[in-house]
Amino acid sequence: QVQLVESGGGLVQAGGSLRLSCAASGLAFTINAMGWYRQAPGKQREFVAGISIRSGTNYADSVKGRFTISRDNGKNTIYLQMDSLGPEDTAVYYCNKYPITWDYWGQGTQVTVSS
């Protein structure tokens, strides 16, 4: 019943930008902090950015100053504006609760940054 549908990924050159979206359903969106996570090939999934129910934000050091997380409670959607992308940002990006309290993950959206 829970659906987390990520979109907006693609192939960009280093220095470029992407805006990711995550539409959540079957989840008490307005009473959950939400976040973005990513997993590069051969590496563990890692936290990228989180946003509280009151829109306070937290970022991994690796993306701070380059990425911006936001939420639209009316649309049950969170966003990740990604600027100044580099090859190190190449990964599958996922949205989920923040912090993670369950095992459910959506299919993610692939972000590939060429050098």
N, C-alpha and C positions, 0 to 999 in steps of 0.2 A: 504493500500500500504506500510506503514511503517512496517518493521519487525525488532524486536530486539530478537535475539535468543541466549539465555544463555546456556552454557554447561560446563561440567567439575566437577559438584558437585558430592557428594557421602558421604559415611560413612567412617570416619577416627577416629583413636584414638587420645586422647589428646596428644599434642606435634607433631602431624603429619602435613603434608602439602598437599595442593591442588592447582591446577592452573585452574582458571576459564577463559572461553573465552566468548566473546560476539560479534557476527556477526551482523552488522547493515546494513540495506538496506532501500531504499526509504527515505533516510535522508541525508542531506548535511553534511556528516561525517567530511570532512576536514575543515569545517568552524564552527564546533561545539566543544566546550568542552564536554567531556563525563565523566561519573562517574558510580560508583557502589553503590548500595543501598541494604539494607537488611531489612527483616521483620521477627521477631521471633513471635511465636504463642502468641496471646493476646497483642501484642505490636505494636506501630506505626512503620511504615517504617522509617528507618534512613539512613542518609548519611554515606558512608563508605570511599570512596576515589574518587577524581576527577583528571582529567588531561586536561590541556588546549590544544589549537591547536598548541601551541609551546612546548608542553610536560612538562610544569610546573605542579607540583603535589601538592595535598592537601589531608590530611588524617584526619579522625576522631581520637580524642585522644585515643580512645579505641583500635585502630588497628595500630597506628603509631609505626614504628619500627618492625612490624611483617608482614605487608602486603605491596605489591608493585604493583602499577598500571602502565600499559604501553599501548602504542597504536601502531598499524601498519596501517598507512594510506593507504598503497597499498592494504591491505586486508579488509579495513573498519572494523577493529576488535580492540577491547580493551581486555586487560587481567588483571587478578588479581592473583598475586602470593601470596598465603596465607601460612605463616609459623607459627610455634609454636601455633597451633590451640588449643583452649580450648572449653569446653562446652558452654561458653557464646557466642561463634561464631555461634552456631547452628541457622540457619535461612534459609529462601529462599532469594537468592541473585539475584538482578536484575541490568541490565544496563540501562542507559538512558542518556539524555542530562544532563549537569551540568552547571548551576542549572536547575532544572525542570521548563520547560516552557509550558508543555502540559500534558494531562491526559493519554496519551498512555503508557501502560506497557506491556512488554512481559510476558511469563509464568514463567520466573525465573528458577533457578536451586537450588535444595535443598542441603544444606550442613548440615550434622549431625556429631557432634563431641562427641564421647563417652568418659565417664570418667572412 
